[in-house]
């Protein structure tokens, strides 16, 4: 007998990533910063990528950034996203420096270009999750 395969995409939380996922469920982005050199990075890492320092703090991103790149996803790579097709996937350059991949919602792909200002907020994600999604700032829509 086989067990049913869940179409949900559930993040695998670990001790390292728990702060990120706790914020993500509220539509916010928790970032890490090195207390020795000030570098900010994403995704979470156990030490500073610049110097392997372990004095790290978590802080909340402003949620603001720029559209670095995007694509329209038209083919499902997982059963959980079939109902969402087509959707916009964005690479957002956060004001704090790191880049983040997330959905871009309420946007017309024919009006998109790199460097448009975006703001992150809570939005629906595949599998019934709430995750940060990007929206174009109102001045650009
Ligand atoms: Zn550092």
Boltz pocket constraint, residues with backbone or C-beta under 6 A from the ligand:
constraints:
  - pocket:
      binder: B
      contacts: [[A, 34], [A, 35], [A, 36], [A, 37], [A, 38], [A, 39], [A, 48], [A, 49], [A, 50], [A, 51], [A, 52], [A, 53]]
      max_distance: 6.0
